Amino acid sequence: MIVDVHAHTPTHTGPVPEGDRLTYQGWRTDRPVTTTNSWDDYDAAMADADVSIVFNIAVDDPLASTGLDYRPEDTNAATLAFTRVAPERRVGFMSVNPTWPDALEQAQEWHERGLVGIKLGPNYQEFDPLGEPALALYGWAERTGVPILFHQGASPIRHAPLRYTYPLVTDEVALRYPELRIVMAHMGHPWGKETVVTIRKHPHVYADVSSIYLRPWVCYESLLAATEWGCMHKLLLGSDFPIANTGEAIAGIRRVNDILAGTALPRVPAELIENIVHADALGALGLTDAIAREPW
């Protein structure tokens, strides 16, 4: 089974009207990214995945904060509706801001309705990932068995604080909540080595490879570090749709050694790359029973 653990909920159920179509220049260096997309666009992008994990990020102004255009009030409702249409192929994560007064109540409600994980972007949501409200949410997630996927590393959004996404922050979280299952998105790019030493030491902390393949040296450096530190088995496949698609993610990490032609630099073993493509992500995150369950 191929599981894409990192995709954003489509902004439109049907075709995107021309007047709604938006592109964003900052996510890739090779081309603009269309950030408005339909359910059919999503399915086309996920064609190479058997299952995908999908979410939005709970922010007051999504377009300004993340470059994605959706109504803030639809953050979780849209994800839930989207996953219900194809529960055998889509696993929905909620997003809440830990600083909201009712954050824990919202998390409990959306979990009961069928969203089985949490997506957090402390830099986009502007909360301290080691502050008391955030720690309370992590404690609830650990007790409930709900995994958290953190945005980790760089962002082109100017106001998003980099200190909130530095990978060693996640080490602090995992030390306090050792049973909490965590995914560090993007291998914390460009801090891949810091991410590697974090996932290496914590049994329930993983990283996804979403977007690292768009920058060949970052991809090579990060995957080589994971190889040398013996934790390639802690890496999960991710595309970061709409920035890329599953097929592009797979092809990108398979090309990791291409830049080494004519050098004596060490290669990342091909069999370890294939282990990422076919990683048991649902098992790692405690979500084996999440597929095709119908809590409603």
N, C-alpha and C positions, 0 to 999 in steps of 0.2 A: 504494500500500500504506500502510495506517495501522498504525504500530508504537507500542504503549504500552511505554515502556522502564522503567516503575517499578511493579511489583506484587509483593506478598508471597505466598509459597506458602500455599495453604489449610491449615488446621489439621486438617481431617478429610477422609477420602476420601469418606465418605457423609454423610447428614444428621446435623447436630449434635444430640446428645441434649440435652434441655432442661436437664439438670443440668450440662452442659458449657458452656452458652451464657454468654458474658461480654460486657459492654459497658463502654466506657471513655469518660469524659466529656471528656478533655483534648485530643483531636485536632481537634475542630471546635467552633465556637461556636454553630452552629445546631441541632445534634442530637448525641446519643451515637453512638458507632461500635461496631458489633458486631465483636469481634475474633476470634471463632471462626466458621469458615465451611467449607463443603464444596467439593469439586471442581465440583459443579454451580453453586454460588454464584459461584465464580470465572468459570466460562464465561458466566454471565448478565452479570456485571460487565464482561467483556471483549467483549461482543457487537458493539461498534462498532469493535473492533480486528481487523486481519487477523493480527497477530502480537503477542505480549507477551513481555517479559523478566521473569522471575520469580525470586525469591530469598527467603531468610531471613537473619537476622543471627546470627552465632555468638557467643552470650553464655551465661553459666552459668545465668541465671534470666531467661528471655525475658519472662515476664509482668511482673516487677519492672523490667526494664531497658527494655522497648520497648512494653509493653501488649499484646503478641501472645502467645498461648498455644500453645506447641508444645514437644515434648520436645527439650532441647538436643542430644541425640545424633542427632536426626532432621534437624538443620539442613540438611545437604546431601543426605542420603539421600532425604528426602521431596521435595525439589526435583527430584532426578534422576528418581525414580519418576514424578512428576507430568509432567515434560516428555516422558518416553519414551512416554506414552500418546498424545500428539499432537505429535510432533516438527515437524510442518509449521506449527504455530501457537504453540509455546512454546519459548523459548530460556532455558535455565537458567544462573544465575550461582551460584557457590559463595560461602561466607563462611568465613574463618578469622580467628583473632586473631593478629596478627603476633608477639605476645609468647609464644605457645606454643613450646616447644622444637622441635616438629616442624612448624611452620607451613609451611615451604617444601615439605617432603615431602607434607603433606596437600594443599597447593595443586596440586602436580604430579599427585598421585593422582587428585584430583577432576577435574582438567582432562583427564587421560587417559580418565576414565570418561564424559566428555561435558558437563561444566559449563564453559562457554566464557568466563566473565567472573567478576569478584569484586565482591561488595558489602561495603563497610566502613562502619562507624559508629563512628569513634574515640570519640565521646562516650558511646555505649552500651557499647562494648567496653572503654572506659577504657584506651586506649593513646595515647601521644604520637604524633601523625601525622607528626612530624619526627624521631622517635627512631630509633635504629639498627635495631631489629627491623622497623619499618615500612618504612624505606628499603630494607632487604634484600628485602622482599616486592615493593615497587614495581620494583626492579631485575629481579627474576625475571619479573614481569608484562611489563615492557618488552621483555625478551629473547624472551619466549615469544609476544608479540603478544596478550596477554590484557588486555582493558579493565577498568578499575576504576570502579565507581559509588560515590561517597562520599555518605553523608548529610552535608548541608551546612546550617548555620543552626540555627534555633530548635528546641527540643523542650520539651514540658511535663514531662518526667521531671526531677525536681529534681536528682538526683545527676549528671546528664549535663553535663560541662563545656562551656560555650559556646566557650571559647577553642580547643577542638579542632576546631570546625566553622566557624570564621570563614573566609570565602572566600579571604582573602589567604594563608592557609596553603597552599591549593592552588596558588597562584602559585609558592610555594617548591618544591613537589613537581614542578611542570611545568618549572621552570628546571633542576632536577637530572636529570629524565628526559624529555627533549623528545619522544621517540617514543612515550611511554606515552599511550594513549587514555583519557581521563578524562571522566566525567559528574559534574557538580556538581548534586546533587539539589535540588529545590525552589527553584532559582535562589538558593540561600543565604538564603532569606527570614529576617529582613526586610532582609538586606543585598544587595538585588538589584543595586544600582549597583556594589558591590564585585565581585560575580559577573560582571557585564557587562564590566568593564574587564579581568578575568582571562581570560575566554573570548575576548575581542577579540584579545589579544596572542599566544595560544598556538594554533597550528594544530590540535592534537589534543585540545583541551579544549573540552567542550560543557557545557550545562546543561539539565536537564529542568524542565518547568513544573509538576510535580506539586504539588498542594495550594495553589499561590499563588492560584488562582481562588476559593478559599474566603474570601479577604480582599480585597475589591474594590480598595482603594487600593493595597495592596502589589502586586497584580496589575498595575494600571495603571502605577504608578511603575516597576516592573521592566521591563515590556514597552516602555514609552516610552523608558527608558534604553537598552534594546537597539536600539530604532529609531534613536535619536539617535547612538549610537556605531557604527551600521552592522554589528551582529552578530546580527540576528534569525535569520540562517541558521545560527547555532550553537545554536539552541534546539530541544529534542526534546520530543515529547509524552509525558506520564506522568500516571497517575491516582493512584498511591499506594494501590491496593486493599490492605486493605478500607476505608480511609478514604473513598474515592470510587471511581467507575467511569470507564471510558473516555469514555462518552457525556457524563457530567457534566464531565469535564475539557475536552472539545471545546467544549461549550456555554459553559462558564465563561470560557474565553479569548476566545471569539467575542463575549461580552458586555462585554469590557474597557472599551469606550467608553461604556457605558450610564450610568455615574455622571457623565458630563460634560454631560448635557443642561442647556441654558441657560447654559453657560459658554463662554468663548473658549479653553479649554485645548486644547492640540494633541491630535489623535486618533492612535491607533495604526492604520496602514493595514490595511484588511481583508485585502488580498492577502498581507500578511506574516504575518498570523494563520493564513491557510490554508496557508502554507508550513510552519508548525510542525505543523499537523495531518497533513500529508503528507510530512514530512521523511524523508529516506533515512537513518534511524537506524542500520540494520544496516550500510550502507555506511560511514557515518561512524565506526563502532566496529570496522570490519574484520571484521564478522560475516556478510557476505553468504552465505557457505557454511554458516552454522550451521543453517539451516532444513532440516529433514527429513534431516539426516545421521544415520547410525546407527553410532556407533563401537563399540557393544556387539555 
